[in-house]
């Protein structure tokens, strides 16, 4: 038979566990812009809304062929979607699949409407994501 002291302990532990799990879920949903679970924004949305300036964002677009340059350790390139372009600066090693026409997901701080200082650049290899015919 279980005494009332054991029941109270079990109840306290259960409440603490539920609260901890609830906090973790709330934290993941509440900080979705900085979470690895977050989705990327469209370049057109970021460049047309001044509220993103000074904030960390994640965008996806194709690397504009011929736009890549390097000065010292800093790479500068442009990504685009439809009619909008965003200039990216990045001071780390670029992925091996990086190049013109490749899809890239870029994370970093939007410095101005058309300039982003990237902290992460990830490229997607098109052959990996298409089925064989």
Secondary structure, 3 states (H helix, E strand, C coil): CCCHHHHHHHHHHHHHHHHHHHHHHHHHHHCCCCCCCCCCEEHHHHHHCHHHCCCEEEEEEEECCCCCEEECCEEEEEEEECCEEEEEEECCCCCCCCCCCCEEEEEEEEEECCEEEEEEEEEECHHHHCCCC
